[in-house]
Amino acid sequence: MTSETSPTSVTARTEVSFQPIAFAGATGAFILIGAVSSMFGPLLESFTHRFHLSLPSAGLALSVYFVGASVGALPGWLGLKRLSGRLVLSLALVAVALGAAGSIFSHQWAVFLAGIFIIGLGFGTLDIALNTLLARTAIIGRAHRLSVGNAGYGVGAVLCPLVIIAIRPDNFPALFVGLAILALLLTSTNAGVHAPPLRSEPLQEEISKTPGRRAILATFAVAFIFYVALETSASGWMATQLHGVGYSETLGSLVTAGFWTGMTLGRSLGGTLYRWMSSAKLVLGGLALAVIFSVTASFDALAPYAFPLLGLILASVFPMGLIWYTTLCPHDSDGLSLLIVLLMVGGVAGPGIVSLLVSHFGVHAVPFALASFAAIALALFASARRYRPLVLKGSA
């Protein structure tokens, strides 16, 4: 076999790489995703004034955004299979810019929501594309790239409410202007992304047919769904729980910011922790501690301290879970993309389940719901310890 057709040389051609400026742009895109995800809560009151709505009606903006993000995961997945990663990232960022532009000057609620949906569509594509591409980079430094990139999400989630305070909520159209400009600027960094279409991955067909791959994929998919249910439910309900037990709304906002700060710090340390512990140990250890801190949050006096610590110890679960999967199923880009698509199920179902529990049992149900999600995810991930890495003939 010549060097031109050897598995090593083919893998080198199809392996994803980010030049420094491209990786900075990818981190910036994560910051953008985090910022938008955290901006709707502080702006709901302003939406009611601008569009003459009730507060529950204004809350529809958040639902439309997440629906758009869920729908956007599908074109992200299909796009990566047929197009270069560079093009998929650029198209997603342009969609964000177009959606933001459509929302800036709109005085009609339906038109505004259409812009929000397009923003969500772009961000859903960005989310799956960024995580799939970073998980396909070289093994050396992969943990660092995934951890630092995802830490950007937490940075955006912390910074956006502060920016809103600085510009004042009533001036939120200026925020959409900045969003559109930043999205367009980030497209210029994608020239440094080398990411061939997934269909050019020579070992994808082999891994798809390898016995045991479906069982591993199913285990990780369900485990990740419960993990995302935990993360989204915690970030979405902690402020409500704290306010419900007597703390001020300001403290609830500060604790939420503390949760995302902990998430950011934890993910920025992910690459360093990976040098000391395996991805499996980081995932299982983080979820075991999550059960403890979630139960701790049921004590009113301890809840403001438990939630930021929960963010800190949850930080490594998602990126290290992806690395664990790539260790067990090497070259399975389709599997990675499918995992990230299915994550949306947890993001929608988790907060909905918590909402149902709160309606029956009050806000004291929140920490126990979180502990249950963490315990189920822990059990599922622990069951994955029985699997061994699949061996591919083409990579031998």
N, C-alpha and C positions, 0 to 999 in steps of 0.2 A: 504493500500500500504506500503510495507516495505521500509526501508531506502535505500536498494540496488537498488530499481527501482523508487524511487521518482525523480521528475524532478530536484530537487535541487542537489541530488547526481550525477545524470547523467550529468547535466550541469557542475558540478565541475570536472568530469573526462574529459570532452571534451573541457573545457575552456583552452585557450592557456596561457602559462606562460613562461617567460624568466628569468633565473637566471641572476645575475648581469654580469657575464662574457659573457653570451649569448647576453644580451642586448648591452654590449660594442661591441661585434662582429657584431651585427646587425647595430649599428651606423657606425662601420667601413666599412661595406658593402655599406651603403648609401654614405659614403665618397668616396669609390671606384667608384660608379656609377657617382657621380658628377664630379670626376676628369677626367674620360674618356670622359664624355660628353663635357667637356671644353677643351680637349687637341688637338682636330683636327685642329681648327682654327690656333693656333700658329705653327702647324707642316706642314701645307700644302706646304709651300715653300720648306721645307726639303724633302717632298715627291717628289716634282718635280725634285730635283737634284738626288736623289737616284734612281728613276725609270725612269728618262728622260721623264717627262710628261709636258703637259701644266698645268697651274694653274686650269682651269676649270675641266680638267681630274682628277687632284689630289683631287678636291672637291668631287669626287665620293666616297671617303672613308667615308665621313660624312653621305652621303645618305645610303650607305651599312650598316653602323652602326645602323642607325635608323630603317632601314628595318629589320635588325636582331632583334633589340629590340622589334619591333612591332610583329614579328613572335614569339618571345620568350614569349610573354605574354600568348599565347594559351597553350603551354605545362606547363607553370606555373599554370594556372588556373586548367587544367585537373590533373596535378600532385598533387595539394593540395587536390583534391577530393578523390584521390585514395591512396596517400602515406602520410607519416608523414611529417610535416613541416620541421623537422630536416633534412630529406633525401632530400627534394626538395631544400632547401638552399645549402646543400653540393654539390649536383649535379650541381647546377647553378654556384657555385664558381669554381668547377673543370672545367666546360666548359669555364669559363673566363680564367683560367690558361692555358688550352690547346690552346685556340685561341691566347692568347698572345705569347705562345711558338712558335706557327706556324708563327707568324709575325716577330719574332726577327731576324732571319737570312735570311729571304726571300729576294731574289733580283728579283723576278718575281712579277709583279704587280697583276696578277690574284691570285697567291698564297697568297700574302699579304692581298688582299681583302677578300679571304676566311677566313683567320684568324680574320679579323675585323668583318666579319659577325658572326662568332662563339662567339666572345666577346659580340657583341650586343645581340645574342641569350641568353647568360648567364645573361646579365644585364636585359633584358626584363623579364626573369623569376624571377630574384632577386627583381625587382621593384614590381611586383604584389604579390610575396610571402611575402615580408617584410611588405608591407602596409596592406595586408589582415590579416596576423597573428597578427600584432600589434593592429589592429582594433578589434580583437577577444579576446584581453586580458581583465583582470578584469576592471570593470568600474572605480574603484578607481585607479587613476594614469594613466588611458588610454590616456587622453589628453597630459599628460607630456611625455609619451613614444612615442606617434605619433609625437609630436612637436619636441622633441629632436632628435629622429631618423631621421626625414626628414631634420632637420637642418644640419645633416651630409652631405647631398647632397650639400648644399651651401658651406660648409667648403671645400669639395673636389674641387668644381668649382673654388674657390678662390685660393687654394693652388697649383693646378696642373700647371697653367701658370707660377707661381713663381718657381716651380721646374724645368720647362723647361728652364727658363732663367738661373737657376743655373747650369744645366748640359749642356746647349747649345743645340739648336734645332737639329743640325746635329747629335748629339749623342742620338737621340730618341730611338734606340734599347735598351738602358739601361733603359729607362722608361718602356718598355714592360717587361723587366726582373723583375723589381720591381713590376710591376702589377701582373705577374704570381706568384711571391713569396708571395706577400701579400694575394692574393686570396686563395692560399693553406693554409697559416697560419690561415686565418679566418675560414676555415672549422673546425679547432680544437675547436672553441668556440661553435659550434652548439650542443655539447653534453648537454648543459644546456637549450635546447629548448624543451618544452613539447607542442606538437601540433598534436593531432590525425588527421587522414584524415577527410575532411569535410563531407564525407558520414556518419561518426559516430555522427554527430551533430543531436541529437534527435528531435529538433524542426524545422529543416530546411524544411522538407516536409510540416509541418503545415503552416509556414510563407509563403511558395511558393503558397499555395492555399488560403491564406487569402485575402478576397476582399479588394481592395485598394492598395495592394502591387505593382502591375504592374504600376499603375499611379505614385506612389511615385518614383519607380525605373526609369521610363522614364523621369520624371522631373529632377531628379538628374543627370541622364546620359547626357542629353542634356546640362544642366547647366555646368557640369564639362567639357564637350567638349569645350565650349566657354571659360571657365576659363583657361584651358590648352593652348588653342589658344592664349590667352592673354599673359600668362607667357612665352611660347616658342618664340612668336613673339617679345616680349620686349627684352628678353635676346639675341636673334639672330640678331635684327635689330638696336638696339640702337647705337652701335658703327658706323654702316654705316650711320645712320642719322646724328650723330654728325660730322663725317668726311665730309659728303656731304654739311653741312652748314658752313664749314670752320675750324672746330677744328682738331687738329692733331690726327693721328692714336693712338699715345701713350695715349692721353687723353681719346679717345674712349675705349681703353682697361682698363684704370683706372676706368672709369665710369661703365663699365661692371662688373669689380671686386667689385665696390661699390654696384651695384645692388644685387650681390650674398651675399655680406657682410650684407646688410640690410635684405635679406631673411633669412640668418643664425641667425642674432640677433633676428629677429621677431619670428622665430620658436622656438628658445631657450626660449623665454618668453611666449610661447603659453600656457603651463600648468598653469602659474601664472595668465595670463589673463582669463583663463577659470574659475578660482575661483570667478572672479568678474562679468563676463558676460557669457551669454549662447553661445553655439556654433552657433546658428542662428544669434545672434547679431554680433558676431565676423565676420562671413561670409559676412553678408549684409553690415556692417560698412566698412569692408576692400574693398569690391567692389565699394561702393559709393565713398570712397576716391580715389580708383584707377581711376575712371572716371575723377575726378578733377586733379589728378597728370598727367594723360595721356594727357589731354588738356593743362596743364601747360607746358609739354614738347614740345609743338608746338611753344613756344617762344624760339628762339635760345639762348638768354642769360640765360634762366632758365633751359633749358634742362639738363645740366650736374648735376644739383641739384635735378631735378624732378625724374630722373630714380632711383638713390639710394633710395629715399624716396618711390618710387613705390614698390621696392623690399621689403622694410620694412613692408609696410601695406598689401601687398599681402601674406605675410608669413603664416598667420593663416588660409587662405581661404581653402586650400586643406585638412590639417589634421582636422580642425573643421567641414568641410563639410562631411567628413567621419563619424565623431562622431554624427553629426546631423542625418545622414542617419541611423546609428545604433540605435539611439534613437527612430526614427519613425518605423523602421523595425528590431526589436531585433532578434538576432540569424539568420540573413539572410546572411550567409557567401557566398552563391552563388551570391547574389546581389552585395556584396562588390567586389567580384572577377570580375564580369561582368562590374561594374563601372570602375575598373582600366584598364581592357582590352580596353574599349571604350575611355579611356583618350587618347590613341594613335592617335585616329582620329583627336583630336584637335592639337596634336603635329605635325602632318603631314599637316593638312589643314590650320592651322593658318599662319605659315610662307609662305606657298604657296599663300594664298590670299594677304598677305602683299606684296609679291614679284610682283604679278600681278598689284596691285595698284601703287607700286613704278614705274613700267615700264611705266605706263600711266600718273601719276601725279608727279613723283619725290619723294624724301625722305621726303618731308613735309607731305606726306600722312600717314607716319608711326604713329605719335601720335594719329591721328584721327581714324585710324584703331584700335589701342589699346583701345581707349575710347569706340569705338563701341562694341568690344568684351566684355569689362567690363560692359557696360550698358545692353547688352543682357543677360549676365550671372547674373547680379543683378536682372533683371526682372524675370528670371526663378527661381532663388533661392527664391526671394520674394514670388513667387506664391506658393512655398512649405509651406508657413506659414499657408495655409488653411488645411494642413493635421494634423491629430492627431496620436499619437503613436498607433500602432496596438497592440491589446491585444491577447495573445495566451493562449488557455486553458491549454496547457501542462506546462506553466510556472506559472500558478496561484497558 
